[in-house]
Amino acid sequence: MVSVLNSVDTGHEDLIHSAEVDYYGLRLATCSSDSTIKVFDIKGGNHRQIAELRSHCGPVWQVAWAHPRFGNILASCSYDRKVIVWKETEDWGKCYEYGNHDSSVNSVAWAPPEHGLILACGSSDGTISILTCNTAMDTWESKRIPNAHTIGCNSVSWCPASLPDASFDQSSSKSGPVVKRLVSGGCDNFVKIWREDGDRWIEESRLELHTDWVRDVAWAPSIGLPHTQIASCSQDKRVIVWSSDNHVNWTPTVLNVFDDVVWNVSWSTTGNILAVSGGDNNITLWKENNDRQWICISNDSNPPLASNGGEKNL
């Protein structure tokens, strides 16, 4: 059972769409349909607002913290078609703005820090933008994945940068650069995996099983194993966990069919517990057992149950 440790009265004047804790768990950023972003100090179980960021002119859908090796940096995306990168020096301020999307920007995600300061952005115009900062020159460059998803892209998430540990995978080699990959979900019902190939991004895999819009995707953190997993959720009320040993052949497992639309999926730091939230206003926690079944380990209204989804090899 999960219990509430603390609650924060944000003072937002409309719906809150995203709430993200930083790497050290000391600060909380929130964003809302009231067009504002707020940053709170949450050390010691207390909370104190330290910044209110105003530059968007529409609902702000998501915020994302960069890795602290780059400083205190926060990205936001909005219905106003803009992506804004904020940085704290003495005070919080805007350090970069990207406005080349033709429709709402729905998702932002920072790449693993091993790749540098890189931000992926998914938009309702169907494209994905990759924004890269040259930290030495304090300049940004952008690349686009055109026509990534018909009608629109709803979510993006990066593949972990860490390589398989040789103690688990004797064939692995830690020499050479790590390939950049990301996963996206869209209004075409597809989950797509993209790989950087020189100066462009190519579609590496297209995962087809959802029957309605894919609302969120999340690539599980790596703990050194060659096995990798992606979670996706959809308006078809299903959560699917996709598994692969080689980034080519993916096996889907339907974790559960819920009673309402599923909006968000999020992995624990170690990648062994998946949090799911949806239109039923419940948050459930799921864990895979030794029989490769997903078990609900936290649900306020129901006892633990195993997922009843089957598997199919792609």
Salt bridges, closest charged atoms under 4 A:
ASP34 OD2 - HIS12 ND1 3.05
ASP41 OD2 - LYS43 NZ 2.52
ASP41 OD2 - ARG48 NH2 3.69
GLU52 OE1 - LYS38 NZ 3.97
GLU52 OE2 - ARG54 NH2 2.57
ASP80 OD2 - HIS56 ND1 3.02
GLU88 OE1 - ARG27 NH1 2.55
GLU97 OE2 - LYS82 NZ 3.86
GLU97 OE1 - LYS94 NZ 2.79
ASP125 OD2 - HIS101 ND1 3.00
ASP125 OD2 - ARG144 NH2 3.98
ASP188 OD1 - HIS149 ND1 2.95
ASP188 OD2 - LYS192 NZ 3.80
GLU196 OE1 - LYS180 NZ 3.17
ASP197 OD2 - ARG200 NH2 3.50
GLU203 OE1 - LYS192 NZ 3.76
GLU203 OE2 - ARG206 NE 2.94
GLU204 OE1 - ARG181 NE 2.70
GLU204 OE2 - ARG195 NE 2.95
ASP236 OD2 - HIS210 ND1 3.02
ASP236 OD2 - ARG238 NH2 3.35
ASP245 OD1 - HIS227 ND1 3.07
GLU288 OE2 - ARG292 NE 2.91
